[in-house]
Amino acid sequence: MHVKAVVFLKRLRREYRSSLKPAETEELINQVLNRPTGFVVAKLFKRLGAGPNLVTLISLIFGVSSGIFFGAGKYPEVLIGALLLEGMVILDCADGQLARMLQRSTQFGKTIDGLGDIATHFSVFYGTAYAMFARSGSIFPFLLAVLAHLSFYLHIILFDHYKNVFISIARPLYSDKLETLYKLRDDITRGKRSSEKNRLKRFTTLLYYLFYQLENWVVSAGYVSSAKNFYEIFPDPEKIDDTMRELYYREMKCTVKVWSGIGDTIHLTVFIVCGIINRITFIFPIIIIGTNIIMLFALLLQRAKFKRLGVSSFVMQEERA
């Protein structure tokens, strides 16, 4: 019996680890709480024969509902909203873990997961702003909500980019990497050429292109003057040798951990904690001031690390190759 228990626990540990993203890129609150709980939820849905998209749908319901409860403004409802939002975060972890456990990670699944996240963000940001507006009669909370929301998406763009760069270089065998910016841009360009007669497709293609142009401009702040983006340093990530990967890993692992301090979950945790302690007026100032301070520190740290790595020598080496 003891031997069977040991074998079962080892198998469970392997399955749990296989459901995770690289630890260096994971937000601390997820590592400690949300991923372990999400794994239990994912196992339950797996036993029920449900797929990750169903988990994503339930996560969406929890997230949008939480914003409605935050909007009520009174503590019992705000507390329910905070608990629903924590449930959304756990389910948001669980759908990705279930997809990796089932090896069913798809572009469609990632798309609806992203749309569900966006719906949740709008619900909780402006539901909270409405609650403060109802108390004060001032539109100022909505202005704060807009500033906090813009900061939030700026942080997500930066965190996701540098996280994916780190994975591309330091964890090239990781199976669930997101598509790179340049690959997506090439796909969009091909789609534009193949749909010249479809105005709607041309319009959406233009929106995608503008978004990725904006992202490329935003993330350039984390690079140095000799290289304004990832591909100027590593034109072909597949050709990076092991020595360079190890060097990049050693220098940048602390930087990507700092970037994880402005991830999606961290921002939503601000809503959860402030909702539980009934201090929703603290939410927007914390996001606007606190997380922007972390962002500036991360940008300065990353630029310093790139200089220490000798980015110019990397660029020259790739050009010679």
C-alpha positions in Angstrom: 0.0 0.0 0.0 2.8 2.3 0.9 4.6 1.6 -2.4 1.4 2.3 -4.4 0.9 5.6 -2.5 4.5 6.7 -3.4 4.1 5.8 -7.0 0.8 7.7 -7.2 2.3 10.8 -5.6 5.2 10.7 -8.0 2.9 10.4 -11.0 0.7 13.2 -9.6 3.8 15.5 -9.1 4.9 14.8 -12.7 1.5 15.6 -14.0 1.4 18.8 -12.0 4.8 20.0 -13.2 3.8 19.2 -16.8 0.8 21.5 -16.4 2.8 24.5 -15.4 4.5 27.3 -17.3 8.3 27.8 -16.7 8.7 28.8 -13.1 10.9 31.8 -13.8 8.0 33.5 -15.8 5.2 32.7 -13.3 3.7 35.2 -11.0 4.4 34.5 -7.3 0.8 34.4 -6.3 0.1 31.8 -9.0 3.0 29.6 -7.8 1.9 29.7 -4.2 -1.9 29.6 -4.5 -3.6 29.7 -7.9 -1.6 27.0 -9.8 -1.9 24.3 -7.1 -5.6 25.1 -6.7 -6.1 25.3 -10.4 -4.5 21.9 -10.8 -7.1 20.4 -8.5 -9.8 22.1 -10.5 -8.3 20.9 -13.8 -8.1 17.3 -12.5 -11.8 17.5 -11.5 -12.8 18.7 -15.0 -10.6 16.1 -16.6 -12.3 13.4 -14.6 -15.7 14.8 -15.7 -14.6 14.6 -19.3 -14.8 18.4 -19.8 -12.5 20.4 -22.1 -10.5 23.5 -21.3 -12.9 25.7 -23.3 -15.7 24.9 -20.9 -13.5 26.0 -18.0 -12.7 29.2 -19.9 -16.5 29.9 -20.2 -17.1 29.4 -16.5 -14.1 31.6 -15.8 -15.7 34.3 -18.0 -19.0 34.0 -16.0 -17.2 34.3 -12.7 -15.1 37.3 -13.9 -18.0 39.4 -15.4 -20.2 38.6 -12.4 -17.5 39.8 -10.0 -17.5 43.2 -11.7 -21.3 43.4 -11.2 -20.9 42.7 -7.5 -18.1 45.2 -7.1 -20.4 47.7 -8.8 -23.0 47.3 -6.0 -20.6 49.1 -3.7 -21.8 47.6 -0.3 -19.4 45.4 1.6 -21.3 42.1 1.4 -21.6 42.4 -2.4 -18.0 43.6 -2.8 -16.8 40.6 -0.7 -18.8 38.3 -3.0 -17.2 40.1 -6.0 -13.7 39.6 -4.6 -14.4 35.8 -4.0 -15.8 35.5 -7.5 -12.8 37.2 -9.0 -10.4 34.8 -7.1 -12.5 32.0 -8.5 -12.0 33.5 -12.0 -8.3 33.6 -11.5 -8.1 30.0 -10.4 -10.3 28.9 -13.3 -8.1 31.0 -15.6 -5.1 29.0 -14.4 -7.0 25.7 -14.6 -8.1 26.0 -18.3 -4.4 26.4 -19.4 -3.3 23.6 -17.1 -6.1 21.3 -18.4 -5.1 22.1 -22.0 -1.5 21.2 -21.3 -2.5 18.0 -19.4 -4.7 17.0 -22.4 -2.2 18.3 -24.9 -5.1 20.3 -26.5 -3.6 23.8 -26.4 -5.0 25.6 -29.5 -5.0 29.1 -31.0 -8.8 29.1 -30.7 -8.6 28.3 -27.0 -6.1 31.0 -26.4 -8.2 33.5 -28.3 -11.4 32.9 -26.3 -9.3 32.8 -23.1 -8.0 36.3 -24.0 -11.4 37.6 -24.9 -12.7 36.3 -21.5 -9.9 38.1 -19.7 -10.7 41.3 -21.5 -14.4 41.1 -20.5 -13.4 40.5 -16.9 -11.1 43.4 -16.9 -13.7 45.8 -18.2 -16.2 44.5 -15.7 -14.1 44.8 -12.6 -12.5 48.1 -13.5 -15.6 50.0 -14.4 -17.8 48.2 -12.0 -15.5 49.4 -9.2 -15.5 52.9 -10.7 -19.3 52.9 -10.8 -19.4 51.9 -7.1 -17.2 54.9 -6.2 -19.2 57.2 -8.5 -22.4 56.1 -6.7 -20.9 57.0 -3.4 -19.4 60.4 -4.3 -21.4 61.6 -7.4 -18.1 62.5 -9.0 -16.9 61.2 -12.4 -13.3 61.3 -11.1 -13.3 57.5 -10.3 -14.0 56.8 -14.0 -10.9 58.9 -14.9 -8.8 57.0 -12.4 -10.3 53.7 -13.8 -9.2 54.7 -17.4 -5.7 55.6 -16.2 -5.4 52.4 -14.2 -6.8 50.3 -17.1 -4.3 51.8 -19.6 -1.5 51.1 -17.2 -2.7 47.6 -16.7 -2.6 46.8 -20.5 0.7 48.5 -20.9 2.1 46.3 -18.1 0.6 43.2 -19.7 2.1 44.0 -23.1 5.6 44.4 -21.5 5.3 41.4 -19.3 4.0 39.0 -22.0 6.7 40.2 -24.5 9.7 39.8 -22.2 8.3 36.6 -20.7 8.0 35.1 -24.2 11.5 36.3 -25.2 12.9 34.6 -22.1 11.1 31.4 -22.9 12.2 31.5 -26.5 15.9 31.8 -25.5 16.2 30.0 -22.2 13.4 27.3 -22.6 13.4 26.5 -26.3 11.8 23.0 -25.7 8.8 24.4 -23.9 5.8 23.1 -25.8 3.3 25.8 -25.3 5.1 28.9 -26.5 3.1 31.8 -27.9 3.7 32.8 -31.5 6.3 35.4 -31.9 5.5 39.0 -32.9 7.2 38.7 -36.2 5.6 35.3 -37.1 2.2 36.8 -36.4 3.0 39.9 -38.5 4.0 37.6 -41.4 0.8 35.7 -41.1 -1.2 38.9 -41.1 0.6 40.2 -44.2 -0.1 36.9 -46.0 -3.8 37.1 -44.9 -4.0 40.7 -46.3 -2.6 39.6 -49.7 -5.1 36.7 -49.9 -8.2 38.7 -49.0 -7.9 41.8 -51.1 -11.6 41.7 -52.1 -12.9 41.4 -48.5 -13.0 44.8 -46.9 -13.8 43.5 -43.4 -10.8 41.2 -43.5 -8.6 44.0 -44.7 -9.8 46.3 -41.9 -9.2 43.7 -39.2 -5.8 43.0 -40.7 -5.0 46.7 -40.5 -6.1 46.7 -36.8 -3.9 43.7 -36.0 -1.0 45.3 -37.8 -1.4 48.6 -36.0 -1.6 46.8 -32.6 1.6 44.9 -33.2 3.3 48.0 -34.4 2.3 49.7 -31.2 3.5 46.7 -29.1 6.8 46.7 -30.9 7.2 50.4 -30.1 6.2 49.9 -26.5 8.6 47.0 -25.8 11.5 48.8 -27.4 11.9 50.8 -24.2 13.3 47.7 -22.5 16.1 47.3 -25.1 19.3 49.4 -25.7 20.3 51.8 -28.4 22.3 49.2 -30.3 19.3 46.9 -30.6 15.7 48.0 -30.4 14.0 44.6 -30.4 14.6 40.9 -29.8 15.2 40.1 -33.5 18.0 42.6 -33.8 19.8 40.7 -31.1 18.8 37.2 -32.2 17.7 37.2 -35.8 17.2 33.4 -35.7 16.5 32.1 -32.2 16.8 28.5 -33.3 20.5 29.1 -34.0 21.4 30.3 -30.5 24.1 28.0 -29.0 23.9 26.5 -25.5 26.6 28.8 -24.1 24.6 31.9 -25.1 21.4 30.4 -23.8 22.9 29.7 -20.4 24.5 33.2 -20.2 21.1 34.8 -21.1 19.4 32.7 -18.5 21.7 33.6 -15.7 21.6 37.3 -16.4 17.9 37.7 -17.2 16.1 35.3 -14.9 15.9 37.9 -12.1 14.6 40.5 -14.6 11.8 38.4 -15.9 10.8 37.7 -12.2 10.6 41.4 -11.7 8.4 41.7 -14.8 6.1 39.1 -13.3 5.3 41.6 -10.6 3.1 43.5 -13.1 1.3 40.5 -14.6 -2.4 40.1 -15.0 -2.9 38.1 -11.8 -1.1 40.7 -9.7 -3.4 43.4 -10.8 -6.5 41.3 -10.2 -5.2 40.4 -6.8 -5.2 44.1 -5.9 -9.0 44.1 -6.5 -9.4 40.9 -4.5 -7.4 42.0 -1.5 -8.9 45.5 -1.4 -12.4 44.0 -1.9 -11.9 41.6 1.1 -10.7 44.4 3.4 -13.4 46.8 2.0 -11.0 49.4 0.7 -11.9 49.6 -3.0 -10.8 53.2 -3.1 -7.2 52.0 -2.8 -7.4 49.9 -6.0 -6.7 52.5 -8.7 -4.0 54.4 -6.9 -2.1 51.2 -6.2 -2.3 50.2 -9.8 -1.4 53.6 -11.2 1.4 54.4 -8.8 2.6 51.0 -7.4 2.7 48.9 -10.5 4.2 51.7 -12.6 7.0 52.0 -10.2 7.7 48.3 -10.6 7.5 48.7 -14.4 10.1 51.5 -14.4 12.4 49.5 -12.2 12.1 46.5 -14.5 12.8 48.6 -17.6 16.0 50.1 -16.0 17.1 46.6 -14.7 16.6 45.0 -18.1 18.5 47.7 -20.0 21.3 47.3 -17.5 21.3 43.5 -17.9 21.4 43.9 -21.7 24.4 46.2 -21.4 26.1 43.7 -19.1 25.4 40.9 -21.6 27.2 42.9 -24.3 24.3 43.1 -26.7 26.5 44.8 -29.4 28.7 41.7 -29.5 25.7 39.5 -29.9 24.5 41.5 -32.8 27.9 41.5 -34.4 28.2 37.8 -33.9 24.9 37.1 -35.6 25.7 39.4 -38.5 29.0 37.6 -39.1 27.2 34.2 -39.0 
